[in-house]
Amino acid sequence: MVARERNLIESVSRLLNSLSDLKELAQRAMGLAVEQFDAERGVLLLAEPENGRLVPMAEHGAVDAITRRDAVSYSRRVVERVAESGGSVLIGDAPSDPRAASESVLDLRLRSIVCVPLYLGGRVVGAVYMDDSRRPDAFNDADRGLLEGFAHLMAVAIEKSRGDEEVRRANEQLVGENLSLRQAAGARFQAQSLIGTSSAMQQVLSFIERAARTTTTVLITGENGTGKELIARILHHGGKRRLRPFVAVNCGAIPETLIESELFGILPQTATDVRGRDGKFVQADGGTLFLDEIGEMPLKQQVALLSAIASREITPVGGSKAIPVDVRIITATNSDLRRLVEEGRFREDLFYRLNVIPVEVPPLRDRKADIPMLAHHFVAHFAKQQERAVPELSPEFLAALMQSDWPGNVRELQNYIERVLAMNPGRTLRPIPPPSDLEGRGAALERRMMGEALQRARGNQSVAARDLGMTEQSLRYRMRKYGLPSPRQILRVRRNLR
């Protein structure tokens, strides 16, 4: 008995380690069990998740379809009794045992039956059933104990399979979500999301649309705040690699000693307490690697970057084996790389590797025709974010926007509009406070606007404050600040003049 028990348990354990398909594993395991117990037939039944009904999952040894159907119909009664009680059933001579008295036993001439519960997570989720019509007492208590051990192994297999299935579904869901996110990102980062109708921006858009169709390296130049990363994303999402990763790296924000491990990865235990990790090249494999502020990269690391771009291979820090990578390189800088080359601060060979398709983004002061369109876009965006109606843009507001040179470019314009919208709850936006480079001239403009608003309101501060899109308290503060007389002061002066 001990040898038989060991043979069955070891055989099923080997199946557990070698097979990942639960149905195949269950079928082969039931075949082993029927053979070991010298039974006529064995059935593994599991409860359906929807209704708890017990249905055969694997079956071995039935003679024909009719016998199999009838036998399972009978065995279900025994199995349900086992499932309800949570205990095993052992019947040595079915015709004479009151627990098994039924027409089915007589029709099928069953003599011996053994059935044990299958537990998972502390509850019965199925059963293992065996019968024999050839002889009575085909199974004994030792067989029942062995079958319970077999049922435990099958429960382990089911639990493992369900865990694997959950992992598989989770992975499929993540892949689906990732694809959906990338498709959504692709919709956001189209060429039309780059706002501008000026001739300068139309030229940039024309460049971008042509460059997006290729996998050629692109160098984007322009001042801070002009939208270089947005252009890089449009190039990625407009090309063949749009469903693959877009990985952005700010070269100016990484310490010199960490640049190579950040780009190329590092092997575990290269230094004390260092965990291995993939670099940005591997993360972007098949997609696009965007290297922002490339002009800030030290010369030593420029050599390693040049080698990676030229060979399309990277070697992790601490490693000796090169790893092939397939990435499109897009770089950006606010520096004059040609001047850096002349000064010996940027490698000339790397510059030519990067400057295959140059895209120069003009500053906002050189495309002021785009400011009204940008302003309307940002106002609508932040009004939605702040859950308020989209306010009108007063002529004074648009005039102030056009007068400013926006040294911080589109980013500064965006931040300014967000601030004005947050500080002015009214239905009309006015340049209060004015743009930063107009603050000197803005005081006179603000004083004039408040005087005109008070005049239109015939001195009524509540009406004037609503007209200006500010609180009455803010209006009174600014009136004192600019020395504007209050209605009472005006009335007092008029009385004194009489």
C-alpha positions as CSV (number, residue, x, y, z in Angstrom):
1,M,0.0,0.0,0.0
2,V,2.8,2.4,0.9
3,A,4.5,1.8,-2.4
4,R,1.3,2.3,-4.3
5,E,0.6,5.5,-2.5
6,R,4.1,6.8,-3.2
7,N,3.8,5.8,-6.9
8,L,0.5,7.7,-7.3
9,I,1.5,10.8,-5.4
10,E,4.9,11.0,-7.1
11,S,3.4,10.5,-10.5
12,V,0.8,13.2,-10.1
13,S,3.4,15.5,-8.6
14,R,5.5,15.1,-11.7
15,L,2.5,15.9,-13.8
16,L,1.9,19.1,-11.7
17,N,5.5,20.2,-12.5
18,S,5.5,19.3,-16.2
19,L,2.0,20.3,-17.4
20,S,0.4,23.8,-17.4
21,D,-2.8,22.9,-19.1
22,L,-5.3,21.9,-16.3
23,K,-7.6,19.9,-18.5
24,E,-4.8,17.7,-19.8
25,L,-3.3,17.4,-16.4
26,A,-6.6,16.3,-14.8
27,Q,-7.3,13.8,-17.6
28,R,-3.9,12.1,-17.2
29,A,-4.1,12.2,-13.4
30,M,-7.4,10.5,-13.4
31,G,-6.0,7.8,-15.7
32,L,-3.2,7.2,-13.3
33,A,-5.6,7.1,-10.3
34,V,-8.0,4.6,-12.0
35,E,-5.0,2.4,-12.9
36,Q,-3.5,2.6,-9.4
37,F,-6.8,1.8,-7.7
38,D,-7.7,-0.9,-10.3
39,A,-11.1,0.8,-10.6
40,E,-13.5,0.6,-13.6
41,R,-13.9,4.3,-13.8
42,G,-12.9,7.6,-12.2
43,V,-14.5,11.1,-12.5
44,L,-13.2,14.5,-11.4
45,L,-16.1,16.9,-10.9
46,L,-15.9,20.7,-10.3
47,A,-18.6,23.2,-9.3
48,E,-19.5,25.7,-12.0
49,P,-18.8,29.3,-10.8
50,E,-22.2,30.6,-12.0
51,N,-24.5,28.1,-10.2
52,G,-22.4,25.7,-8.2
53,R,-23.6,22.7,-10.2
54,L,-21.1,19.9,-10.2
55,V,-20.0,18.9,-13.7
56,P,-17.4,16.4,-14.9
57,M,-14.0,17.9,-15.8
58,A,-12.1,14.7,-16.4
59,E,-13.2,11.1,-16.7
60,H,-11.5,7.8,-17.3
61,G,-12.6,4.2,-17.9
62,A,-16.3,4.4,-18.8
63,V,-17.4,1.7,-21.2
64,D,-19.6,3.6,-23.6
65,A,-21.5,6.9,-24.0
66,I,-24.8,5.7,-22.5
67,T,-23.2,4.0,-19.5
68,R,-21.0,7.1,-19.0
69,R,-24.1,9.4,-19.0
70,D,-26.1,7.2,-16.7
71,A,-23.2,6.6,-14.3
72,V,-22.4,10.2,-14.0
73,S,-26.1,10.8,-13.4
74,Y,-26.0,8.4,-10.5
75,S,-22.6,9.5,-9.3
76,R,-23.8,13.1,-9.1
77,R,-26.1,12.0,-6.2
78,V,-23.2,10.6,-4.3
79,V,-21.0,13.6,-5.2
80,E,-23.7,16.1,-4.0
81,R,-23.9,14.2,-0.7
82,V,-20.2,14.5,-0.3
83,A,-20.2,18.2,-1.3
84,E,-23.0,19.0,1.2
85,S,-21.5,17.1,4.1
86,G,-17.8,17.8,3.3
87,G,-17.0,14.2,4.2
88,S,-16.0,11.1,2.2
89,V,-18.3,8.3,1.2
90,L,-17.1,4.6,1.0
91,I,-19.6,2.0,-0.1
92,G,-18.3,-1.6,-0.1
93,D,-21.4,-3.4,-1.5
94,A,-23.8,-0.9,-3.2
95,P,-26.8,-3.3,-3.7
96,S,-27.0,-4.1,0.0
97,D,-26.0,-0.6,1.3
98,P,-29.1,1.6,2.2
99,R,-27.1,4.7,1.3
100,A,-26.8,3.5,-2.3
101,A,-30.2,1.9,-2.8
102,S,-31.5,3.1,-6.2
103,E,-32.5,1.9,-9.6
104,S,-29.3,3.2,-11.0
105,V,-27.2,0.9,-8.9
106,L,-29.2,-2.1,-10.1
107,D,-29.2,-0.9,-13.8
108,L,-25.5,-0.3,-13.8
109,R,-24.8,-3.2,-11.5
110,L,-22.4,-1.1,-9.4
111,R,-20.8,-2.8,-6.4
112,S,-18.1,-0.5,-5.0
113,I,-18.1,3.3,-4.8
114,V,-15.7,5.7,-3.2
115,C,-16.0,9.5,-3.3
116,V,-14.0,12.2,-1.6
117,P,-14.4,16.0,-1.5
118,L,-12.1,18.4,-3.2
119,Y,-11.4,21.5,-1.0
120,L,-10.1,24.9,-2.2
121,G,-9.8,27.9,0.0
122,G,-11.6,26.1,2.9
123,R,-14.7,25.1,0.9
124,V,-15.8,22.1,-1.2
125,V,-15.5,23.0,-4.9
126,G,-15.8,19.5,-6.3
127,A,-15.2,15.8,-5.8
128,V,-13.2,12.8,-7.0
129,Y,-15.4,9.8,-7.6
130,M,-14.6,6.1,-8.4
131,D,-16.7,3.0,-8.9
132,D,-16.4,-0.7,-9.8
133,S,-19.2,-3.1,-11.0
134,R,-17.0,-6.2,-11.0
135,R,-16.6,-6.9,-7.3
136,P,-17.6,-5.7,-3.8
137,D,-15.2,-4.1,-1.4
138,A,-13.0,-2.9,-4.3
139,F,-12.0,0.1,-2.1
140,N,-11.1,0.2,1.6
141,D,-10.3,2.9,4.1
142,A,-6.6,3.1,3.0
143,D,-7.8,3.7,-0.6
144,R,-10.1,6.4,0.7
145,G,-7.2,8.1,2.5
146,L,-5.0,7.8,-0.6
147,L,-7.8,9.3,-2.8
148,E,-8.1,12.2,-0.3
149,G,-4.4,12.9,-0.8
150,F,-4.9,12.7,-4.6
151,A,-7.8,15.2,-4.3
152,H,-5.5,17.5,-2.3
153,L,-2.9,17.4,-5.1
154,M,-5.7,18.1,-7.7
155,A,-6.8,21.1,-5.6
156,V,-3.2,22.5,-5.7
157,A,-3.2,22.1,-9.5
158,I,-6.6,23.9,-9.8
159,E,-5.5,26.7,-7.6
160,K,-2.2,27.1,-9.5
161,S,-4.1,27.0,-12.8
162,R,-6.6,29.7,-11.6
163,G,-3.7,31.8,-10.4
164,D,-1.9,31.4,-13.8
165,E,-5.2,32.3,-15.5
166,E,-5.6,35.4,-13.4
167,V,-2.1,36.5,-14.2
168,R,-2.7,35.8,-17.9
169,R,-5.9,37.8,-17.9
170,A,-4.2,40.6,-15.9
171,N,-1.4,40.7,-18.4
172,E,-3.9,40.7,-21.3
173,Q,-5.8,43.5,-19.6
174,L,-2.6,45.5,-19.0
175,V,-1.6,45.0,-22.7
176,G,-5.1,46.1,-23.8
177,E,-5.0,49.1,-21.4
178,N,-1.5,49.9,-22.6
179,L,-2.6,49.7,-26.2
180,S,-5.7,51.8,-25.4
181,L,-3.6,54.4,-23.6
182,R,-1.1,54.6,-26.5
183,Q,-3.9,54.9,-29.0
184,A,-5.5,57.7,-26.8
185,A,-2.1,59.4,-26.5
186,G,-1.8,59.1,-30.3
187,A,-5.1,60.9,-30.7
188,R,-3.9,63.7,-28.3
189,F,-0.5,64.1,-30.0
190,Q,-1.4,64.7,-33.6
191,A,0.0,67.5,-35.7
192,Q,-3.2,69.5,-35.2
193,S,-2.6,69.6,-31.5
194,L,0.3,71.9,-32.2
195,I,-1.7,75.2,-32.3
196,G,-0.6,77.9,-34.7
197,T,-1.5,79.3,-38.1
198,S,1.4,81.7,-38.5
199,S,3.8,81.1,-41.4
200,A,6.5,80.2,-38.9
201,M,4.5,77.4,-37.3
202,Q,3.1,76.2,-40.7
203,Q,6.7,75.6,-41.7
204,V,7.4,73.6,-38.5
205,L,4.2,71.6,-39.0
206,S,5.2,70.8,-42.6
207,F,8.6,69.5,-41.3
208,I,7.0,67.4,-38.6
209,E,4.5,65.7,-40.9
210,R,7.3,64.7,-43.3
211,A,9.7,63.6,-40.5
212,A,7.0,61.5,-38.7
213,R,6.7,59.2,-41.7
214,T,10.4,58.2,-41.3
215,T,12.5,56.6,-38.5
216,T,15.3,59.1,-39.0
217,T,17.0,60.9,-36.1
218,V,15.6,64.4,-35.4
219,L,17.1,67.3,-33.5
220,I,14.6,69.8,-32.2
221,T,16.0,73.2,-31.2
222,G,14.3,76.2,-29.6
223,E,14.1,78.2,-26.4
224,N,12.6,76.9,-23.2
225,G,8.8,76.7,-23.2
226,T,8.4,76.5,-27.0
227,G,7.0,72.9,-26.9
228,K,9.9,70.8,-28.0
229,E,8.7,67.7,-26.1
230,L,5.2,68.1,-27.6
231,I,6.8,68.0,-31.0
232,A,8.8,64.9,-30.1
233,R,5.6,63.2,-29.0
234,I,3.8,64.2,-32.2
235,L,6.7,62.8,-34.3
236,H,6.4,59.5,-32.3
237,H,2.6,59.2,-32.4
238,G,2.5,60.1,-36.1
239,G,4.9,57.4,-37.2
240,K,5.0,53.6,-37.5
241,R,6.3,53.2,-33.9
242,R,3.2,54.9,-32.3
243,L,2.1,51.7,-30.5
244,R,5.5,51.1,-29.0
245,P,7.0,53.0,-26.0
246,F,7.9,56.7,-26.0
247,V,10.6,57.2,-23.3
248,A,11.7,60.7,-22.3
249,V,15.0,61.5,-20.6
250,N,16.1,65.0,-19.3
251,C,19.9,64.8,-19.7
252,G,20.3,67.9,-17.7
253,A,18.6,66.5,-14.7
254,I,20.8,63.4,-14.3
255,P,24.0,63.5,-12.3
256,E,27.1,62.8,-14.5
257,T,27.9,59.6,-12.6
258,L,24.5,58.1,-13.2
259,I,23.9,59.0,-16.9
260,E,25.3,55.7,-18.3
261,S,23.4,53.5,-15.9
262,E,20.2,55.5,-16.6
263,L,20.6,55.1,-20.4
264,F,22.1,51.7,-20.6
265,G,21.0,50.0,-17.4
266,I,23.1,48.3,-14.7
267,L,23.7,44.7,-13.7
268,P,22.8,43.6,-10.1
269,Q,25.5,43.8,-7.5
270,T,27.7,46.0,-9.7
271,A,28.1,48.0,-6.5
272,T,27.1,47.5,-2.9
273,D,23.3,47.2,-2.5
274,V,22.7,48.0,-6.2
275,R,19.7,46.4,-7.9
276,G,19.9,45.5,-11.5
277,R,17.6,47.5,-13.8
278,D,17.0,48.1,-17.5
279,G,18.2,51.4,-19.0
280,K,16.1,53.8,-21.1
281,F,17.4,52.3,-24.4
282,V,16.0,48.9,-23.5
283,Q,12.7,50.4,-22.1
284,A,12.3,52.2,-25.5
285,D,13.1,49.2,-27.6
286,G,10.9,49.2,-30.7
287,G,9.8,52.8,-30.0
288,T,11.3,56.3,-29.5
289,L,13.9,57.6,-27.1
290,F,13.6,61.3,-26.5
291,L,16.8,62.9,-25.1
292,D,15.9,66.4,-23.9
293,E,18.6,69.0,-23.1
294,I,21.1,67.0,-25.0
295,G,23.5,69.9,-24.9
296,E,23.9,69.4,-21.1
297,M,25.4,65.9,-21.5
298,P,29.1,65.7,-20.5
299,L,31.7,64.7,-23.1
300,K,32.5,61.3,-21.6
301,Q,28.9,60.2,-21.8
302,Q,28.6,61.6,-25.3
303,V,31.2,59.0,-26.5
304,A,29.1,56.2,-25.1
305,L,25.9,57.6,-26.6
306,L,27.5,58.0,-30.0
307,S,28.7,54.3,-29.8
308,A,25.1,53.1,-28.9
309,I,23.5,55.1,-31.8
310,A,26.1,54.0,-34.3
311,S,26.1,50.3,-33.4
312,R,22.5,50.0,-32.2
313,E,23.8,48.1,-29.2
314,I,24.2,49.0,-25.6
315,T,26.2,47.4,-22.8
316,P,24.8,47.7,-19.2
317,V,27.1,49.1,-16.5
318,G,29.0,46.2,-15.0
319,G,28.4,44.0,-18.0
320,S,30.5,42.9,-21.0
321,K,27.8,41.5,-23.3
322,A,26.3,43.9,-25.8
323,I,22.5,44.0,-26.1
324,P,20.9,44.9,-29.5
325,V,18.3,47.7,-29.4
326,D,16.0,49.2,-32.0
327,V,15.0,52.8,-31.1
328,R,14.4,56.0,-32.9
329,I,16.4,58.8,-31.4
330,I,14.8,62.3,-31.1
331,T,16.8,65.0,-29.2
332,A,16.1,68.5,-28.1
333,T,18.1,71.4,-26.8
334,N,17.8,75.1,-26.1
335,S,21.6,75.5,-26.7
336,D,23.4,76.4,-29.8
337,L,25.1,73.0,-30.5
338,R,27.3,74.4,-33.3
339,R,28.8,76.9,-30.9
340,L,29.3,74.2,-28.3
341,V,31.1,72.2,-30.9
342,E,33.4,75.1,-31.7
343,E,34.1,75.5,-27.9
344,G,34.9,71.8,-27.6
345,R,32.0,71.1,-25.3
346,F,30.1,68.9,-27.7
347,R,31.4,66.2,-30.0
348,E,31.2,67.1,-33.7
349,D,30.6,63.5,-34.8
350,L,27.7,63.2,-32.3
351,F,26.3,66.5,-33.5
352,Y,26.1,65.2,-37.1
353,R,24.6,61.9,-36.0
354,L,21.8,63.8,-34.2
355,N,21.3,66.6,-36.7
356,V,19.9,64.5,-39.6
357,I,16.5,66.2,-39.6
358,P,16.7,69.6,-37.8
359,V,13.5,71.2,-36.6
360,E,13.8,74.7,-35.2
361,V,10.8,75.9,-33.1
362,P,10.4,79.7,-33.2
363,P,9.8,81.7,-29.9
364,L,6.4,83.0,-29.2
365,R,7.5,86.6,-29.8
366,D,8.2,85.7,-33.4
367,R,4.8,84.2,-34.0
368,K,2.4,86.6,-32.2
369,A,-0.3,85.9,-34.7
370,D,-0.8,82.6,-32.9
371,I,-1.4,84.2,-29.5
372,P,-5.2,84.7,-29.8
373,M,-5.7,81.1,-30.8
374,L,-3.5,79.8,-28.0
375,A,-5.3,82.0,-25.5
376,H,-8.7,80.8,-26.5
377,H,-7.4,77.2,-26.3
378,F,-5.9,77.6,-22.8
379,V,-8.9,79.5,-21.4
380,A,-11.3,76.7,-22.5
381,H,-8.9,74.1,-21.1
382,F,-8.6,75.7,-17.7
383,A,-12.2,76.7,-17.5
384,K,-13.1,73.0,-17.9
385,Q,-10.5,72.1,-15.3
386,Q,-11.9,74.7,-12.8
387,E,-15.5,73.6,-13.6
388,R,-16.7,77.0,-14.7
389,A,-18.2,78.6,-17.8
390,V,-15.7,79.7,-20.4
391,P,-15.3,83.5,-19.9
392,E,-15.0,86.1,-22.7
393,L,-11.6,87.6,-23.5
394,S,-11.8,91.4,-23.2
395,P,-10.0,93.5,-25.8
396,E,-7.7,94.8,-23.0
397,F,-6.8,91.2,-22.2
398,L,-6.0,90.3,-25.8
399,A,-4.1,93.6,-26.2
400,A,-1.9,92.8,-23.1
401,L,-1.2,89.3,-24.4
402,M,-0.1,90.7,-27.8
403,Q,2.1,93.4,-26.1
404,S,4.0,90.9,-24.0
405,D,7.2,89.3,-25.5
406,W,6.6,86.2,-23.4
407,P,10.2,85.4,-22.5
408,G,9.0,82.0,-21.2
409,N,7.2,81.4,-24.5
410,V,4.1,79.2,-24.7
411,R,4.6,77.7,-21.2
412,E,4.6,81.2,-19.7
413,L,1.5,82.2,-21.6
414,Q,-0.2,79.0,-20.4
415,N,0.7,79.6,-16.8
416,Y,-0.3,83.2,-17.0
417,I,-3.8,82.4,-18.3
418,E,-4.3,79.7,-15.6
419,R,-3.4,82.3,-12.9
420,V,-5.7,85.0,-14.3
421,L,-8.5,82.6,-14.7
422,A,-8.1,81.4,-11.1
423,M,-8.0,85.0,-9.7
424,N,-10.8,86.4,-11.8
425,P,-14.2,84.6,-11.3
426,G,-16.1,87.0,-13.6
427,R,-17.5,86.3,-17.0
428,T,-14.9,88.5,-18.7
429,L,-11.2,88.2,-18.5
430,R,-9.1,91.3,-18.0
431,P,-5.3,91.6,-17.7
432,I,-5.3,91.7,-13.9
433,P,-2.5,91.2,-13.0
434,P,-0.7,92.0,-16.2
435,P,2.0,89.7,-17.8
436,S,5.3,89.9,-15.9
437,D,7.2,91.9,-18.6
438,L,4.4,94.4,-18.7
439,E,4.2,95.1,-14.9
440,G,5.6,98.6,-15.3
441,R,3.2,99.5,-18.1
442,G,0.5,97.3,-16.6
443,A,-0.1,99.5,-13.6
444,A,-1.1,102.4,-15.8
445,L,-3.3,100.0,-17.9
446,E,-4.9,98.6,-14.8
447,R,-5.6,102.0,-13.4
448,R,-7.2,103.2,-16.6
449,M,-9.4,100.0,-16.9
450,M,-10.7,100.4,-13.3
451,G,-11.4,104.1,-13.9
452,E,-13.4,103.3,-17.0
453,A,-15.3,100.5,-15.3
454,L,-16.2,102.8,-12.4
455,Q,-17.3,105.4,-14.9
456,R,-19.5,102.9,-16.8
457,A,-21.0,101.8,-13.4
458,R,-21.6,105.5,-12.4
459,G,-19.5,104.9,-9.3
460,N,-21.2,101.7,-8.2
461,Q,-18.3,99.6,-6.9
462,S,-20.2,96.3,-6.9
463,V,-21.2,96.7,-10.6
464,A,-17.6,97.8,-11.5
465,A,-16.1,94.9,-9.7
466,R,-18.4,92.4,-11.5
467,D,-17.5,94.1,-14.8
468,L,-13.8,93.7,-14.1
469,G,-14.2,90.1,-13.0
470,M,-13.0,90.7,-9.4
471,T,-14.3,90.9,-5.9
472,E,-15.5,94.3,-4.5
473,Q,-12.7,94.0,-1.9
474,S,-10.1,93.6,-4.6
475,L,-11.4,96.6,-6.4
476,R,-11.3,98.8,-3.3
477,Y,-7.7,97.6,-2.6
478,R,-6.6,98.6,-6.1
479,M,-8.5,101.9,-5.9
480,R,-6.4,102.8,-2.8
481,K,-3.3,101.5,-4.5
482,Y,-3.7,103.7,-7.5
483,G,-5.2,106.6,-5.7
484,L,-8.5,106.4,-7.4
485,P,-11.2,108.5,-5.6
486,S,-14.2,106.7,-4.2
487,P,-17.7,107.9,-5.0
488,R,-18.0,109.5,-1.6
489,Q,-14.7,111.4,-2.2
490,I,-16.0,112.6,-5.6
491,L,-19.3,113.7,-4.0
492,R,-17.4,115.5,-1.2
493,V,-15.2,117.4,-3.8
494,R,-18.3,118.4,-5.8
495,R,-20.0,119.8,-2.6
496,N,-16.9,121.8,-1.7
497,L,-16.8,123.3,-5.2
498,R,-20.4,124.6,-4.9
